[in-house]
Amino acid sequence: MNDELEKEIAKRDGRFKANGVSAELDELMATTHQSSLLYLEGLAKHWYANDNRPIYFDILIENKINGLCYATPEVPEAFDFIGITALSICTIYDLYYRLLSDPRIFPELGNCEHEISDRGSIISLRDLKQNSQNFSCKPIHPSRTALAESLAKLTIRFLLNHEFAHINNGHIAWVRENSSASQCVFIQEMVSNDEELDLKEYRRALEMDADCTAIQYTMNDLRSRHEHLKQHMSDDVLASFLGVMLPESQLYETTLDCFKTTVRVAYFFLRLLDPSQWNGMNIGSHPHLAQRMHYCMGVMFSYTLERPQCEVTLEQAQNVIPAIIQEAENAFAYLLNSEPDFRGFNSAATNDPARTASLNELRASWATMRDSLIQKKRHSAKLA
């Protein structure tokens, strides 16, 4: 590590350290740390043209952001770093534990006959985040617990994929070069001084690109698991064994399952962060969550058209995506003892002048940066 990164981490209350207060929490952080580092090292080995550049990972204490990423310039002892917060990890796990504790939510996953409706209900999403480290509600049936944990791990990987995209697609290198403040760390919000306001337009486009890449990496990860599973499913006895011992295989048993799981992971994660309506304006370094949700669903449609090898047709996508949006809003309604609320997602689906202008701004910003990013990206694949 270096002083520049250590100062940024210190500003965010430092790294998580096991304190023995909760053995369950300490174990979750330890296993998440190990699995996340291995996953990022695998991504770097697969994508980086310079396979000697290391990438590091840690869990942070900060409770105002979900994650951050950092990359040194191309200097001796260059390295990359991604951090996600303990609160984000706990909130994601607690969300899926509570969802899978209700038999009305994901009824086709695992054995839900022993689960109890409203058992995992909460007052608000803020309440979920404030109390998530307690893990006070888990599914009754082991298969549902295993599936909750699998969905949580995939959602954390979606977050890792997003942060990794900022590094791999040259975003941090571009910001370093173009920011007068020498912004070196991608976090929830950029600096707010007036001289950086114009840069926020470009940052919003970079966030959309990171979401797009996270979608692709998540789908690729699931399809890889599917291919591995398919090699063993021809044996009926082994297939039956896997179905019992690996309930998570339901999430990627077919290519359509891979597609469904990717849509679920993206939508539930973004919906958890902010369910509010978008007024068509963007003033921060990140687009509004409703706009990002709508964009990610559009990326999934494009995926079927641009990658016929994914074996999901446009017609299937047109059926799956609206169904999962309905499923998600029903799930949050059950969780909150309320009615399904589509206002957030629908607020990004209208074609009024403000929203059209925002999309045009994103396209223009991306077009301005794209050639420079091509020179700065770590890989040989095409950018969006």
Secondary structure, 3 states (H helix, E strand, C coil): CCHHHHHHHHHCCCECCCCCCCHHHHHHHHHHHHHHHHHHHHHHHHHCCCCCCCEEEEEECCCCCCEEEEECCCCCCCCEEEEEEHHHHHHHHHHHHHHHCCCCCCCCCCCCCCCCCCCCCCCCHHHHHHHHHHCCCCCCCHHHHHHHHHHHHHHHHHHHHHHHHHHHCCHHHHHHHHCCCCCCEECCCCCCCHHHHHHHHHHHHHHHHHHHHHHHHHHHHHHHHHHHHHHHHCCHHHHHHHHHHCHHHHHCCCHHHHHHHHHHHHHHHHHHHCCCCCCCCCCCCCCCHHHHHHHHHHHHHHHHHHCHHHCCCHHHHHHHHHHHHHHHHHHHHHHHCCCCCCHHHHHCCCCCHHHHHHHHHHHHHHHHHHHHHHHHCCCCCCCC
